[in-house]
Amino acid sequence: MSQLAFNLVAIAIFLGTFTSLLGPLVNLSPVVPALATASLLGLATLDRFQWQGQGASLILDFLAGFTTDHRERVLRHEAGHFLVAHHLGIPVTGYALTAWEALKQGYLGQGGVRFDTTALEAEVQTGQLSGQSLDRLCAVWMAGIAAETLAYGNAEGGRDDREKWRALSSQLGIAPDLALQKERLALLRAKTLLQEQQEPYEALLQTLQQRLPVEVCMAQLRERCSTEGTVE
């Protein structure tokens, strides 16, 4: 079960318990909270197996979207992915800042930056993924966490990014200790890039917030980013 679906189940159980306790005080039949809880659990099950968890993503994303801090964190997180991917030569093909935007674009999940990793995936399939390519990919995955940490001192997002890296490192047979070391180095690399490219990063935040096309974002980065260390 995904974390989002798990959260929906937790909400259902909490509401069921709360209304059961409150019911006698307001003359509410115990059947009502029981039916409500069963309905929510049924929806969570349907969402998990029929909609791949997208319903939970939409609900929780909608609720979290009311807080300015959440929207700002998502924006900074995804801008971090975008800028570091551009700087390290991994093409960006699209982005969505909410689950609803992702759904409208035909993708499941909470949104995020999409990359063209065709060449890297081919290297993985043939077992020929170079250390340089692996480090670049890990840095891009860690860039969202790096961006949040630089702005807020911690990161609320990035769980999926870490899971992607750990799944890939396990697939490649990298020892857990070495994988963790590479993850930390990639996080440091992403932080350094974002600090070095602070001005174009802040400009990118404005561009993404306006939901301008990827091509506009890329043109802006080509114009503003320093080329030192960029992989073409």
C-alpha positions in Angstrom: 0.0 0.0 0.0 1.3 3.5 -0.9 1.9 6.1 1.8 -1.0 8.1 0.4 -3.4 5.2 0.5 -2.2 4.3 4.0 -2.9 7.9 5.1 -6.5 7.7 3.7 -7.1 4.5 5.7 -5.7 6.2 8.8 -8.1 9.1 8.3 -11.0 6.7 7.9 -10.2 4.9 11.1 -9.7 8.2 13.0 -13.0 9.6 11.8 -14.8 6.3 12.6 -13.4 6.3 16.1 -14.0 10.0 16.7 -17.7 9.8 15.6 -18.2 6.7 17.6 -17.1 8.5 20.7 -19.0 11.6 19.9 -22.2 9.8 18.8 -23.8 9.2 22.2 -23.4 12.9 23.0 -25.4 14.1 20.0 -27.7 11.1 19.8 -26.0 9.8 16.6 -26.7 6.2 15.7 -23.6 4.0 15.8 -24.6 2.7 12.4 -23.6 6.1 10.9 -19.9 6.1 11.8 -19.7 2.4 10.9 -21.1 3.0 7.4 -18.9 6.1 7.0 -15.8 4.2 7.9 -16.7 1.2 5.8 -17.3 3.5 2.8 -14.0 5.3 3.2 -12.1 2.0 3.5 -13.9 0.7 0.5 -12.9 3.8 -1.5 -9.3 3.4 -0.3 -9.3 -0.2 -1.5 -10.9 0.7 -4.9 -8.4 3.5 -5.2 -5.5 1.2 -4.5 -6.4 -1.5 -7.0 -8.4 0.3 -9.7 -6.9 3.8 -9.8 -3.3 3.0 -8.7 -3.7 5.3 -5.7 -4.4 8.4 -7.8 -7.6 9.2 -5.9 -5.7 9.4 -2.6 -3.1 11.6 -4.3 -5.7 14.0 -5.5 -7.5 14.2 -2.1 -4.4 14.7 0.0 -2.8 17.0 -2.6 -5.9 19.1 -2.5 -6.0 19.3 1.3 -2.2 20.1 1.5 -2.6 22.7 -1.3 -4.4 25.1 1.1 -1.1 25.8 2.9 1.3 28.2 1.3 4.3 26.4 2.9 3.3 23.2 1.1 3.0 24.8 -2.3 6.3 26.7 -1.8 8.1 23.5 -0.8 6.8 21.6 -3.8 7.8 24.4 -6.1 11.3 24.6 -4.7 11.7 20.8 -4.6 10.7 20.4 -8.3 12.8 23.4 -9.4 15.8 21.7 -7.8 15.2 18.6 -9.8 14.8 20.7 -13.0 17.9 22.8 -12.6 20.3 20.0 -11.6 19.0 17.8 -14.4 19.6 20.6 -16.9 23.1 21.2 -15.5 24.0 17.5 -15.6 22.7 16.9 -19.1 19.6 14.9 -18.4 16.8 16.2 -20.6 13.6 17.4 -18.9 10.4 16.5 -20.8 7.7 17.9 -18.6 6.6 18.8 -15.1 3.5 19.1 -12.9 3.3 20.7 -9.5 0.1 19.0 -8.3 -1.6 15.6 -8.6 -4.4 17.2 -10.7 -1.9 18.7 -13.2 -0.2 15.4 -13.5 -3.6 13.7 -14.1 -4.5 16.2 -16.8 -1.2 15.5 -18.5 -2.0 11.7 -18.4 0.3 10.7 -15.6 -0.4 9.1 -12.2 1.0 10.3 -8.9 1.5 13.6 -7.2 3.3 15.3 -10.1 7.0 16.2 -10.4 9.6 16.7 -13.1 9.8 14.1 -15.8 13.1 13.2 -17.5 14.2 11.5 -20.7 16.2 8.7 -19.2 16.0 6.4 -22.3 19.8 6.3 -22.7 20.4 5.7 -19.0 17.8 2.9 -18.9 19.5 1.3 -21.9 22.8 1.3 -20.1 21.1 -0.2 -17.0 19.5 -3.0 -19.1 22.8 -3.9 -20.7 24.7 -3.7 -17.4 26.9 -0.9 -18.9 25.8 2.0 -16.7 29.0 4.0 -16.1 29.9 5.4 -12.7 29.6 8.9 -14.1 26.0 8.3 -15.3 25.1 6.7 -12.1 26.4 9.7 -10.1 24.5 12.1 -12.3 21.2 10.3 -12.0 21.6 10.1 -8.2 22.3 13.8 -8.0 19.2 14.6 -10.0 17.1 12.4 -7.7 18.6 14.1 -4.6 18.2 17.6 -5.9 14.7 18.1 -4.6 15.8 17.1 -1.1 18.8 19.5 -1.5 16.6 22.4 -2.6 14.2 22.0 0.3 17.0 21.6 2.8 18.7 24.8 1.6 15.5 26.8 1.9 14.0 25.3 5.1 16.8 23.3 6.9 14.9 20.0 6.3 13.0 18.2 3.5 9.5 16.9 3.7 9.5 15.5 0.2 11.9 13.1 -1.4 10.9 9.7 -0.1 10.1 8.4 -3.6 13.4 9.8 -4.8 15.4 8.0 -2.2 13.4 4.8 -2.9 14.2 5.0 -6.6 17.9 5.4 -5.9 18.0 2.5 -3.4 16.0 0.3 -5.8 18.5 1.0 -8.6 21.6 0.6 -6.5 20.2 -2.8 -5.2 19.5 -3.8 -8.8 23.1 -3.0 -9.8 24.4 -5.0 -6.8 25.8 -2.0 -5.0 26.5 -2.7 -1.3 24.1 -0.8 1.0 26.9 1.1 2.8 28.4 2.2 -0.6 24.9 3.1 -1.9 24.3 5.3 1.2 27.7 7.0 0.7 26.9 7.7 -2.9 23.5 9.1 -1.9 25.1 11.5 0.6 27.7 12.6 -2.0 25.0 13.1 -4.6 23.0 15.2 -2.1 26.1 17.3 -1.4 26.7 17.7 -5.2 23.2 18.8 -5.8 23.3 21.3 -2.9 26.6 22.8 -4.3 25.1 23.1 -7.8 22.0 24.9 -6.5 24.1 27.3 -4.4 26.4 28.0 -7.4 23.3 28.6 -9.6 21.2 30.6 -7.1 20.2 33.4 -9.4 19.0 31.1 -12.3 17.3 28.9 -9.7 15.3 31.8 -8.3 14.3 32.8 -11.8 13.3 29.2 -12.6 11.0 29.3 -9.5 9.1 32.2 -11.1 8.9 30.5 -14.5 7.6 27.2 -13.0 5.1 29.0 -10.8 3.6 30.6 -14.0 3.4 27.0 -15.5 5.3 28.1 -18.6 6.3 25.4 -21.1 9.4 23.3 -20.6 11.0 24.9 -23.7 10.7 28.3 -22.1 12.3 27.0 -18.8 15.1 25.4 -20.7 15.8 28.6 -22.8 15.9 30.6 -19.6 18.4 28.2 -17.9 20.6 28.2 -21.0 20.7 32.0 -20.9 21.2 32.4 -17.2 23.2 29.3 -16.0 27.0 29.3 -15.9 28.3 26.6 -18.2 31.2 25.5 -15.9 30.7 21.8 -15.0 27.6 21.5 -17.3 27.3 18.1 -19.1 26.0 18.5 -22.6 
